[in-house]
Amino acid sequence: MSIINRYLSVTFLKNWAMSLAAFIVLYTAIDFIEKVVDFMGKGLGFKTMLVFFLSQLPKVIVLMSPVATLVAVMITLTLLARNSEVVAFKAGGVSLYRLSAPLLICALGISLGTFLLSDQVAPRTNAVANAIWQGQVKGRLDTSTVVEDIWLKGVRQLQHIESYDEADGTVKEVTLIFTDDEMNMARRLEAKGGRFTGGHLVLNEVREKNYHLDEQSGDRYVLYKTHPVLVLDDWPAPPPGFGRDDQNSEELS
């Protein structure tokens, strides 16, 4: 790295860090003034408030970084012009495009860092902050483990679960549809209830329909069966939280 690049980069990054810190303090101070009464009203201590505002820090950094970058560029160029450094650079044969290159590279690095922060870190910390605010402060946190109306698609299979309790693995009103290689329906299972356990799905009160093709006539016919209990091996449960539509968008990558 040349002396010019190092000088401009360090100057810009110092101004960016100071601008970002100022915006973070301003944002947090306003947010603290608005919410401190709610925390005190619920009798929550300093530790809970500290965890809440620290959890919000990645989100604030993501929000304030673009503004801080703009302000840092303006401050850096203004200081260079005020100290006649731009004139000195031009007199030394350094063009304005050459002067802007370190700033563009630093801004690109800040953009990539902000993207990684918003994608990998901020969703997790936002979940912690939302849990404190919605659960402990507002008392509106949904602690239910029941997920309704789940649709899952696999290889030549489709399953619908009307109700699934993540706490104990129980399910209600399950429909499983299996197709052949040509995507024709080959088998259909309908169960009143069941439970996911040990990597298996145990179904109760099952109605089974098997669809077959008569090779002579070309017609399809159905064979009906009933099972008090039917165990499907190697049948994993839906992933935690699958099918929920109430997750805050700030908690998504």
KALINKA-V137142 format. One record per helix or strand of 2 or more residues. SS is the DSSP state (hx for helix, st for strand). FROM is the first residue (numbers start at 1). TO is the last residue. If there is no record, write none. Layout:
# KALINKA-V137142
ss=(SS & SS)
from=(FROM & FROM)
to=(TO & TO)
This chain:
# KALINKA-V137142
ss=(hx & hx & hx & hx & st & st & st & st & st & st & hx)
from=(3 & 46 & 85 & 96 & 146 & 157 & 170 & 185 & 200 & 220 & 249)
to=(41 & 82 & 91 & 137 & 154 & 165 & 179 & 197 & 213 & 232 & 251)
